[in-house]
Amino acid sequence: MTSNHQEGQTFAQRYSLDRKIPDLSSGGVEAWVVTRKETGDRLVLKILPESINEADWQGLKNRIESLQGLLHENITLVSDFSREDQGPERDVRFLAEPYISGGQPFNPTADNNWPVLSQLLETLIYAHNLGIPHGNLHPANLIVDTSGKLHLTGFGLGTPLSRDTEELDYLSPQVREGAIPDLSDDVYSLGCILFQTLTGKRWSPGVELDAPLPPAVHGMIKRMLSATAVDRQISLAEIQASLRAEFEEKTEGITSVSFSRPGAQDTQAEPLPAAPIRQGNALPLQTVLLAGAGLAIFGLLLFLLLPKEATVNGSASQPMVEASGPERQITPQTPLTAVPTLTPREKAALEFMEQEGERIAREILRRQLELEDLGVTLWAAERYNELTANLDTADSLYREKFFEAALASYEQVLDQLQNLINESTAVLSEQISIGDEALEVGDANTALTAFSIATAIEPGNADLQRKLDRAVNLEEVLYLVQQAEATERNGDLDGAAQLFKQARDLDSLWGPAEEGYRSVREAITLRRFRAAMSEGFQAIAAKDYDAARTGFNNAQSILPNSSEPADGLLQIEQAERNDLIQGHRKQAAMHENASDWPAAIKEYEAALAITPNLEFALTGLAEAKRRQEIDQNILRFLRDPTLLQSDDNLDEASRLLRDASRLSGVTGELQQQINTLAQMVSTARIEIPVTITSDGKTDVTVRRHKALGTITSEIVYLIPGRWAIVGIRPGYQDVRRDLVLIAGRPVPEINIASTDRVR
């Protein structure tokens, strides 16, 4: 189809063509951004190919009318569907849809396409639940605006309007063969879009789905792309669930000890066991030394009380055998505290017990101190309390002289304390992971618990302290974000921005706070932008073009990357051109009413100099020139009625009368002229009697009529016109009389005689 449409042209008497959209003009469809004159609304006008037959046209019309009740925020329906007569055998069909400012066709190969695909699935599920297929699903019909919102266009229009377009690649084999689209055909088209999104390649038979996908998702997409409709009987809800599981981030619940901040309104968690309070996070050195010395002295006293016969490594369960002899008897006068003489073996045993007791005392105390510094009571309170109880048991064994069992118990407790110390690294890593996940999902109690434990294990870690601070503030941050969202829904964007900012200041890493603040600020900016744009359009409507320019320039400064202000400035230029054009049109009409056709022609030509294809100017100019020609020709015949003497001129005058009789609204002088000419034409061939007299000696001839000879008087019958009557007489000068005959006017008497001799 060769386009004869240009910018500024009026289309279908209600649209002004603003600019052509090359991206949507394909396959015989011509797309334009237009302005509806009555309302000022911006729309996308699609002029359909002339090759559409009447049956296809009626089918399209029926489908579009049946979809007017399909209401969904992501569905953009056709708002006008009509035809225009543009001349003999040229019936132009068109449709109009709302204009999506800044909208771009969906790009399947772009990054992070899941938000748009998610909206597409929700929209198709809504339509399919009503039993309505889209029927022509491809990226060009998926328009994404600047906010990321999907606008699904082309709903119900069926297969592409031309068969030589790339859109056919997204249609099922059944639809390409001419079948009426059903729900399974949408599944096929959706599969083509998903395939291209995952692989970066267009689907065609034989192309492999080489994306790293779970087998279930891989199999599902292969079913969607099946050439057989039966294989594609898969619900969109199932597709949505599988894709969500693959592409959306999963968040699992975390079970942990619950921490709460003072003053929290929620139910308080059970208090954690308190760690021993120590100055500077360590027991005083005096206490440690006293404890070690006490343990050593205790062991020493036990050995001093042992009889000589007892073996060094004898057990308290073995009876002591007292040797006979006076040298071994203890007299009453011997003090109880007297120290007996020790054998070398007893001295060695005593020294061993002292050293072992000191070592164990130091190690147990050191590891207890280390664990308490690691906050063990926060993450292993039960096990630590159990080890403390085991120490008490070991002490009891020692007091009861079960030395080997006591030492074994001490060694076992020592090992278990070390195990707890070794586990602290894993506990730290685990609690950091738990805390990070809790911060990510907004679980304040779990995050507070995890980072309290983590900072107890590693108190000097600044990063952990920051995370603990975030956990402490998280409840308030969540509350502020919730209040901000409610305030935003109520339309108070400034109040919402303040609340989001407070939340962001408390926790700059909490995504919803930062995103909410950014989104609201963008909304406030957009509101200011829309207000400036509205001022511009209102000024255009009031024909205050300077104020309109100011409004659009303000809007451009608010959103420098927006193309809408430029469109508004173009509308100002168009409006100014339209005003000039309408001024010429008004003046031309005034001149037409006064039958001043030259002046009307001048106004129409001035309008066409602004825009060459103005229909009213082209039509008016042609009509004015025709009327001017009719007027000039009528005046020509009225000024010289003798022109009708010619048969050709008489035929021309008759045609002129026929053309004049078809003119509408003819009155006044022109009507009188037409009537006069009509009378002249009707009498143009009615002969008028003319009397010619002579001297009987002159040979008289009426040229182009007949020779009368030598006559004295004769009546001849002549039609209106110019006649020449000549007289010839030998020896005399020839004479000539010119006669003008006009119907209804007196006829002069003609005397013609040659009376002057030739000298």
Beta strands, then each sheet from edge to edge (+ up, - down):
strand 1: 10-11
strand 2: 15-20
strand 3: 30-36
strand 4: 42-47
strand 5: 80-85
strand 6: 91-98
strand 7: 104-105
strand 8: 142-144
strand 9: 150-152
strand 10: 688-693
strand 11: 699-702
strand 12: 706-710
strand 13: 713-718
strand 14: 721-728
strand 15: 735-741
strand 16: 750-751
sheet 1: 1+ 2- 3+ 4- 6+ 5-
sheet 2: 7+ 8- 9+
sheet 3: 13+ 10- 16-
sheet 4: 12+ 11- 14+ 15-
end
